[in-house]
């Protein structure tokens, strides 16, 4: 089943994101083909990252939430909020 995770960064924590980025990218790479899309959300200027959006496969909602909670960004307290929801691809290029 597909899930989305939207993780909003705490204000003023860009340095935490930058310092933790290599560990975060290594964590995402471990998901392999189950990670469909991932990238940062940006501030209104389109310059600075301020969150993360992920689309990935997991067996159920509990597994999806557990996986997101293990992200190094979560471990260092970068996120102000995290929303994980089941998602169905409907329109656009296939995943």
Secondary structure, 3 states (H helix, E strand, C coil): CEEEEEEEECCCCHHHHHHHHHHHHHHHHCCHHHEEEEEEEECCCCCCEEEEEEEEECCCHHHHHHHHHCCHHHHCCCEEEEEEEECCCCCCCCC
